[in-house]
Amino acid sequence: MTTASTPRTSPATSSQTDPLQLIDVDHVRFYVGNAKQATYFYASCFGFQFEQMADLTTGSRDAAHALMTQGNIRLVLTTGLSAEHPSMKHIAHYGDGVKDVAFTVFDATAAYDRAIKNGAESAYEPVETKDEHGTVVSAGIKTYGEVIHSFVSRHGEYELANVKKGGRFMPLFEKVKSFALNDHNRKHPCGLKFVDHLVGNVGLGKMNHWVAWYENVLEFKLFKHFDDKDISTEYSALMSKVMASGNNLIKMPINEPAHGKRKSQVQEYLDYTEQVPGVQHLALRTDDELHSIAELRRRGVDFLTIPEAYYGQVWERVNTMLKAHGHDVVKEDHEKVKDLGILVDSDDEGYLLQLFTKPLQDRPTLFFEIICRRGSQSFGKGNFKALFESLEIEQERRGNL
Ligand SMILES: [Fe+2]
């Protein structure tokens, strides 16, 4: 059994009366050292369109913001223009990374009020930005580390449906008139569709604290497809639980380090963020893993190298499980999967293909996962062993094992 990519936006229904009804990932804001240069990295390596910009030329006096889009993914790259801007302090301590995982909601003020009532700490109170095109209301709450969740409600031309069609993102943003890579990317798409999940790394012993936070504050649930036993093998040395919004639209696994034979990858992350938790990876969904990985590799994306031995066992493991549950076996060409170094895993609902990039910046912190689901709603647990062997090779190269 295979399934096509699920539509990602929650329909406007009677649940509009629920203030924490999340419509979509509005955008993910990265604080970066140099937004202008980062646009080239995300455009050239990952095929994002550099669509809109807010900077000195558009009236943004304190920071430059670049909107990068692909499918229903919106990244905002933000760089402050002075040492006083919060982004520059953030970068000094933690390097480039995710600051804000923003959710589109029907009423940002109502969502914020409800979250605060549920015990959230405020990051910033509701602000309304308005011009002749419409209104955007944003309000933020603090989650783990220095990461925040903004609630964003959009009106007039700024409604999300318009933004998805290339309409204006927010006041002060203007269309980028010429950027040669945009044409190239239209002709050579990478096929990334939407944010499948976002993973946070938190400190030792803190996973359950943040699980409870997502339950209480954002009214998330432990994801039902996930067996909630902690994942911890002698290799994996991490524990993880997946939290999902009420409609399962937004999934946020939370990792904590665990003691293993070697240093946990989660601990290595924390060692480069002054032990401050943060977003470890964004999983970006594709309908065609082979095409996406081939195109990303052609563009020079650096992926984790999967040990050759992995492919000696994977088909037996994955296809046996699929047959046992009455599903078709993996339809992708096995040789191509191996040549492209892609990971495969299956569960009672189907299978998935996934691959992880190396860190996106010099610090071994944030990375991307490229994932394709064929029925499976899990996260590649069967790949942990192979993955950790691969990660350990990289940690060893960095002298951090
Ligand atoms: Fe993931």
Boltz pocket constraint, residues with backbone or C-beta under 6 A from the ligand:
constraints:
  - pocket:
      binder: B
      contacts: [[A, 197], [A, 199], [A, 281], [A, 283], [A, 369], [A, 379]]
      max_distance: 6.0
